[in-house]
Amino acid sequence: MEILRSAGKHEVLAIMVGLEGESSVELIELIGRTAYQSQDKISKDSARKFVEMLRNLGHESVLEHSAMTVRFSDISRGLTHELVRHRLTSPTQESTRYVDESNLRVVCPPDKDPNDRIAQIILSDGHKVKLSFAEWVRLNEQMYCSLRQAEWVPEDARQILPIGTVAQIVITCNFREWRHIFELRCSKRAHWEIRSVMVSLLNDIQSRVPVVFDDFQIDNSVPCAEKIS
């Protein structure tokens, strides 16, 4: 058993580029100028200005012509449930149908003490006991392992796994959808776990593709991010 606290991390696996070696921003410009038939205006330094113009005018559909793939690790299945609600993404998620969870790993809120016995449980004989978060996770692990030993396959034994069970997921989507994800999931109103992971990713991608994402202002003390209006 392992309990993780604010351990979520990301890894950028790929950012789309053109066949002729164009960067993601240069590719957006090359495609975007189709609308104006202004390809003759492409220069060494024109891509950033062109993409910034599109962004500022709200013509974000052109940003859909470039994409990014990110792997998220050491996050809870609660977080992955939120991510897959973004319908314009292509997700590939670790499967509890096939992956054995006998060594249970669970994410705990970082501001809570997993060893604090605050949950009162009433047993079948009427006796009352107090359990901690960590003890409840250990009971889940013991039950899961017992079911597996009783020849329950993972897809059946998983029924008792908590939503905090650690998972891995890979998300691919276009830049416009990533902007939408950042706007929702980096907000102060977002759940603490997904906000922490997404703010970290936003910090990273702002250094990689600044003109597409640098209109988000990040407050690292929360952490949170709000789109600059």
C-alpha positions, 0 to 999 in steps of 0.5 A: 500500500502507498498513499500519495499526496500532491504527487501528480506529474505530467510528461509532454510526449509530442507536439505536432510539427510540419512535414517540412520541419515547421514548428507548431506555430509555423504550421498554424501560420502556414495553414491559417494564411489559406483563409487570406491567401497571404502565404507570400507574407510568411517570413522568418519572424511572421509566425508569432505575430500571425498566431497572436493576431488570431488568438487576440481576434478570437479566431481560435479554430485555426489553432486546431491544426496543431496538437499536443500529447501529454502523459499524466502519472501518479494521479487519481482515477477521480482526476482521470474521470474529469479529464475524459469529460473533455469530449474533444480529446483522445484519451488512453487510460490505464485499465483496472480490467487488466492491471492488477491493483494488489499493491494499492496506491491511493491519492490523499488530499495534501491538507489531510492527515491520512493517519487521523482516526476520524471516521466512525464505522459501525460493525455488524454487531453494533460495535463502533470503531474509528478508522483513519484514511490510511487504515481504510485504504489498507482494508481495501487493499486486503479485500482486493487481494483476498478476492484475487486469491479467490480467483476473482479476475481484476475486472471483478475485484476492481469493484471495491477500489476507491476513486482515489486509486492511482492511475495513468492516462495519456491525452492528445488534443489540439491546441484550442482544446488544451486552451479550453482545458486550462481555462477550466481546470486551472481555475481557482474553482477547479478541484485541487488535484487537477488544478495542481497538475494542469498549472504545472503543465501550463507553466511548462507549455508556456515556455514551449509554445508561448504565443499560443498559451501566454495569455494565461496568467498563473498565480503559483501561490495558489496554484491557479491560473486565469485567462487574461480577458 
